[in-house]
Amino acid sequence: MEKIIFNSSMPRSGSELLQVLLHQNPAIYGSPTSPLLEFLYGMRGNTGLTEVQAQPRDLMRTAFARTCKAAAEGYYSGITDRPIVCDKNRGWAANYNWTSSWADQPKMIVMVRDLRGIIASMERIYRRNTDTVECASLPLQLDSRVFNWLNLNAQPIANNPNVGSPPVGLALNRLRGLFMDGTAEKVIFVKCEDLTTAPAATMSRIYAYLELPEFGHDFDNIQKQVEEDTKLFGVFGDHNVGNKLTAMKGWNDVLPDKLSDAIRRDFDWYFTTLGY
C-alpha cells in the first residue's frame, strides 16, 4: 500500500457513493465501512499497561506510531493489491492529530449535506421500517424524533468518549470540533449536493486535494464491487447506491416548514460554516 486516504463523513451524506466512485479507479480501493479505526482503538487502549509505562515515553510513542502504520498496511495487504486505499469510518477526522502521528499529513475527505436533507433521509427510513425494533424505540411524534437524532448532549454510548445521539448528534459534535481545533483547514469538505449534480467537477476537486492524477469516472454505470452485509448495520445503516447519479432528495416531502426552519435556526453554525 503506497497511500491511505480517509473518508470521515456525516451520516446520509453520500459517503458510500464516493467510495464506490473512487473504487472505479483501478489504483484505488474504496473500502466499505471499515473496522480499522476500531482495531487501532483497541491497541491505543492498551498503551496504559505497566509494560508500556515502564519504558521511556518517547520510545513507546515512536514504537506505537509505527505499530499503527504497520497495522494499517498489514490490514489492507490482506484485502487488496491496489496501491491506494480510501478507508471509510466516521471517526477518522475526530482523530486527525493521532492519525497524523503515524500517517504523514493524512488526507481526509468529509462528505456533508444540508442538515435538513440528512434528517429527511433518516425520517424516510423510519417511515419504511416502523415495524422494526430500532424504529419502535424512537419517539412517535415527528418533531421529537428529529430532535432526538439531533441531540448534541446525549450520554456517550458504551466505550465511546464522544457525546451526542448517534448517528447525527455524535457526528455534529465531531464536525464542530474540527473547526474548533483547526483540523478543518487540513481536510476537504465535499457537499453531497455537489457530487450528485456536478460530479466531474467535484471529483476533479477531490483528486486535486489528494494530489492524485484524475480519472475518468462513469457516472451512468455505478456498481458497488466490494462485499458488505449491510443488514448488520441496521435500518439506518443502508449503504446501497443507485446505478446512476441522481440529485439528492430535499426535505419538504417529510419536514413541515416550521420544523425545517427550526433546524436551520438552531444549527446556524452548521449552515453558515459549510456555506449552505
Secondary structure as the mmCIF struct_conf table of DSSP 4:
data_model
#
loop_
_struct_conf.conf_type_id
_struct_conf.id
_struct_conf.beg_label_comp_id
_struct_conf.beg_label_asym_id
_struct_conf.beg_label_seq_id
_struct_conf.end_label_comp_id
_struct_conf.end_label_asym_id
_struct_conf.end_label_seq_id
STRN STRN1 LYS A 3 ASN A 7
HELX_LH_PP_P HELX_LH_PP_P1 SER A 9 MET A 10
TURN_TY1_P TURN_TY1_P1 PRO A 11 ARG A 12
BEND BEND1 SER A 13 GLY A 14
HELX_RH_AL_P HELX_RH_AL_P1 SER A 15 GLN A 24
BEND BEND2 ASN A 25 ASN A 25
TURN_TY1_P TURN_TY1_P2 PRO A 26 ALA A 27
STRN STRN2 ILE A 28 THR A 33
BEND BEND3 PRO A 35 PRO A 35
HELX_RH_AL_P HELX_RH_AL_P2 LEU A 36 ARG A 44
TURN_TY1_P TURN_TY1_P3 GLY A 45 GLY A 48
BEND BEND4 LEU A 49 LEU A 49
HELX_RH_AL_P HELX_RH_AL_P3 THR A 50 GLN A 53
TURN_TY1_P TURN_TY1_P4 ALA A 54 ALA A 54
BEND BEND5 GLN A 55 GLN A 55
HELX_RH_AL_P HELX_RH_AL_P4 ARG A 57 SER A 77
TURN_TY1_P TURN_TY1_P5 GLY A 78 ILE A 79
BEND BEND6 PRO A 83 PRO A 83
STRN STRN3 ILE A 84 LYS A 88
TURN_TY1_P TURN_TY1_P6 ARG A 90 TRP A 92
HELX_RH_3T_P HELX_RH_3T_P1 ALA A 93 ASN A 95
HELX_RH_AL_P HELX_RH_AL_P5 TYR A 96 THR A 99
TURN_TY1_P TURN_TY1_P7 SER A 100 TRP A 102
BEND BEND7 ALA A 103 GLN A 105
STRN STRN4 LYS A 107 VAL A 112
HELX_RH_AL_P HELX_RH_AL_P6 LEU A 115 ARG A 128
TURN_TY1_P TURN_TY1_P8 THR A 130 ASP A 131
BEND BEND8 THR A 132 THR A 132
HELX_RH_AL_P HELX_RH_AL_P7 VAL A 133 ALA A 136
TURN_TY1_P TURN_TY1_P9 SER A 137 SER A 137
BEND BEND9 LEU A 138 LEU A 138
BEND BEND10 LEU A 140 GLN A 141
HELX_RH_AL_P HELX_RH_AL_P8 LEU A 142 TRP A 149
TURN_TY1_P TURN_TY1_P10 LEU A 150 LEU A 150
BEND BEND11 LEU A 152 ASN A 153
HELX_LH_PP_P HELX_LH_PP_P2 ALA A 154 ILE A 157
TURN_TY1_P TURN_TY1_P11 ALA A 158 ASN A 159
BEND BEND12 GLY A 164 SER A 165
TURN_TY1_P TURN_TY1_P12 PRO A 166 PRO A 167
HELX_RH_AL_P HELX_RH_AL_P9 VAL A 168 MET A 180
TURN_TY1_P TURN_TY1_P13 ASP A 181 GLY A 182
HELX_RH_3T_P HELX_RH_3T_P2 THR A 183 GLU A 185
TURN_TY1_P TURN_TY1_P14 LYS A 186 LYS A 186
BEND BEND13 VAL A 187 VAL A 187
STRN STRN5 ILE A 188 LYS A 191
HELX_RH_AL_P HELX_RH_AL_P10 CYS A 192 THR A 197
BEND BEND14 ALA A 198 ALA A 198
HELX_RH_AL_P HELX_RH_AL_P11 PRO A 199 LEU A 210
TURN_TY1_P TURN_TY1_P15 GLU A 211 GLU A 211
TURN_TY1_P TURN_TY1_P16 PHE A 219 ASP A 220
BEND BEND15 ASN A 221 ASN A 221
BEND BEND16 VAL A 226 VAL A 226
HELX_RH_3T_P HELX_RH_3T_P3 THR A 230 PHE A 233
HELX_RH_3T_P HELX_RH_3T_P4 VAL A 235 GLY A 237
BEND BEND17 ASN A 243 LYS A 244
HELX_LH_PP_P HELX_LH_PP_P3 ALA A 247 LYS A 249
BEND BEND18 TRP A 251 TRP A 251
TURN_TY1_P TURN_TY1_P17 ASN A 252 VAL A 254
BEND BEND19 LEU A 255 LEU A 255
HELX_RH_AL_P HELX_RH_AL_P12 ASP A 257 ASP A 266
TURN_TY1_P TURN_TY1_P18 PHE A 267 PHE A 267
HELX_RH_AL_P HELX_RH_AL_P13 ASP A 268 LEU A 274
TURN_TY1_P TURN_TY1_P19 GLY A 275 GLY A 275
#
